[in-house]
Amino acid sequence: MTGESFDSSLYTLKLFYKASFSLLNKHPLFFFWLISSFLLERTEFFIGNVTNAVVSQVMLVVRERNLQLIRNIPTEVKSMAVYGDQIRLQQVLAEFLLSIVRYAPMEGSVELHLCPTLNQMADGFSAVRLEFRYIPSF
């Protein structure tokens, strides 16, 4: 590395750190979010808790757009216990549903449909594939 390219890299790194610390000073929770966005939490949780949280997160926009949100989730699925990252799953599904709700026609309806498929793994564990469908009704 030449002296000139080293100085350029050092200058770029200095600007990066300066911008990062400025951001951290203005938004102290950003660092926590940044670090936690790379970590997966693995816990046991119920699918019903996730779907309830996701629906409650988008209800304000549903009401603003005068939409009807139809939840087509079987009772046995709501009480299904799974092992994984509940928060990450909730974030992804909420963003997905929010996108659907934002672009659905006013005064229409959006259907949340959940269909599980159970697969037996070679190591004796079972994997569940959950199919989340957001069906806009026109």
C-alpha positions as CSV (number, residue, x, y, z in Angstrom):
1,M,0.0,0.0,0.0
2,T,1.5,3.3,-1.0
3,G,1.6,6.2,1.4
4,E,-1.0,8.1,-0.6
5,S,-3.5,5.3,-0.7
6,F,-2.9,4.7,3.1
7,D,-3.6,8.3,3.8
8,S,-6.8,8.2,1.7
9,S,-7.9,5.0,3.5
10,L,-7.2,6.6,6.9
11,Y,-9.1,9.7,6.0
12,T,-12.1,7.6,4.8
13,L,-12.0,5.6,8.0
14,K,-11.8,8.8,10.1
15,L,-14.9,10.2,8.3
16,F,-16.8,6.9,8.8
17,Y,-16.0,7.0,12.6
18,K,-17.0,10.6,12.8
19,A,-20.3,10.0,11.1
20,S,-20.9,6.9,13.2
21,F,-20.3,8.7,16.5
22,S,-22.4,11.6,15.4
23,L,-25.3,9.2,14.6
24,L,-24.8,7.4,17.9
25,N,-24.9,10.7,19.8
26,K,-28.2,11.7,18.1
27,H,-29.7,8.2,18.2
28,P,-28.2,6.2,21.1
29,L,-30.5,3.1,20.3
30,F,-29.1,2.9,16.8
31,F,-26.0,1.1,18.0
32,F,-28.1,-1.4,19.9
33,W,-30.2,-1.9,16.8
34,L,-27.1,-2.3,14.6
35,I,-25.5,-4.9,16.7
36,S,-28.8,-6.8,17.4
37,S,-29.6,-6.9,13.7
38,F,-26.7,-9.3,13.2
39,L,-27.7,-11.6,16.0
40,L,-30.4,-14.2,15.9
41,E,-32.3,-15.0,19.1
42,R,-33.5,-18.6,19.3
43,T,-36.4,-19.1,21.7
44,E,-39.6,-21.1,21.8
45,F,-42.8,-19.1,21.0
46,F,-46.3,-19.5,19.8
47,I,-47.2,-18.5,16.2
48,G,-50.4,-16.9,17.6
49,N,-48.4,-14.4,19.5
50,V,-46.5,-13.4,16.4
51,T,-49.6,-13.0,14.3
52,N,-51.4,-11.0,17.0
53,A,-48.4,-8.6,17.3
54,V,-48.1,-8.2,13.5
55,V,-51.8,-7.4,13.2
56,S,-51.7,-4.9,16.0
57,Q,-48.7,-3.2,14.4
58,V,-50.5,-2.5,11.1
59,M,-54.0,-1.8,12.5
60,L,-53.5,2.0,12.5
61,V,-52.8,2.0,8.8
62,V,-55.7,-0.4,8.2
63,R,-58.1,2.0,9.9
64,E,-56.6,5.0,8.2
65,R,-57.2,3.4,4.8
66,N,-60.6,2.1,5.8
67,L,-59.6,-1.5,5.0
68,Q,-60.9,-4.8,6.3
69,L,-58.2,-7.1,7.6
70,I,-59.3,-10.8,7.4
71,R,-57.3,-13.3,9.4
72,N,-57.6,-16.8,8.1
73,I,-55.5,-18.6,10.7
74,P,-56.6,-22.0,12.0
75,T,-56.8,-22.4,15.8
76,E,-54.2,-25.3,15.8
77,V,-51.7,-23.0,14.1
78,K,-52.2,-20.2,16.6
79,S,-51.3,-22.6,19.4
80,M,-48.4,-24.1,17.5
81,A,-45.1,-23.7,19.5
82,V,-42.0,-23.2,17.3
83,Y,-38.3,-22.5,18.0
84,G,-36.6,-19.6,16.3
85,D,-36.2,-15.8,16.3
86,Q,-39.6,-14.4,17.2
87,I,-38.6,-10.8,17.0
88,R,-37.1,-11.2,13.5
89,L,-40.0,-13.1,12.2
90,Q,-42.4,-10.5,13.6
91,Q,-40.4,-7.6,12.0
92,V,-40.3,-9.3,8.6
93,L,-44.0,-10.2,8.6
94,A,-45.1,-6.8,9.9
95,E,-43.1,-5.0,7.2
96,F,-44.5,-7.3,4.6
97,L,-48.1,-6.9,5.7
98,L,-47.6,-3.1,6.1
99,S,-46.4,-2.9,2.4
100,I,-49.5,-4.8,1.3
101,V,-51.8,-2.6,3.4
102,R,-50.2,0.6,2.2
103,Y,-50.8,-0.3,-1.5
104,A,-54.2,-2.0,-1.2
105,P,-57.1,-0.1,-2.7
106,M,-58.8,2.2,-0.3
107,E,-61.9,0.6,1.4
108,G,-60.9,-2.8,0.2
109,S,-59.8,-5.8,2.2
110,V,-56.6,-7.8,2.8
111,E,-56.5,-11.4,3.9
112,L,-53.8,-12.9,6.1
113,H,-53.7,-16.6,5.5
114,L,-51.4,-19.0,7.3
115,C,-50.9,-22.5,6.2
116,P,-48.3,-24.8,7.9
117,T,-46.5,-27.8,6.3
118,L,-44.6,-30.1,8.7
119,N,-41.4,-31.9,7.5
120,Q,-39.6,-34.6,9.5
121,M,-35.8,-33.9,9.5
122,A,-33.1,-36.6,9.5
123,D,-31.9,-35.7,13.0
124,G,-35.3,-36.4,14.5
125,F,-36.5,-32.8,14.7
126,S,-39.5,-31.6,12.8
127,A,-39.3,-28.5,10.7
128,V,-42.4,-26.5,10.0
129,R,-42.8,-24.4,6.9
130,L,-45.2,-21.7,7.4
131,E,-46.8,-20.1,4.4
132,F,-47.9,-16.6,5.1
133,R,-50.2,-15.2,2.3
134,Y,-51.4,-11.7,2.2
135,I,-54.2,-11.7,-0.3
136,P,-55.5,-8.2,-1.4
137,S,-59.2,-8.3,-2.3
138,F,-60.3,-5.9,-4.9
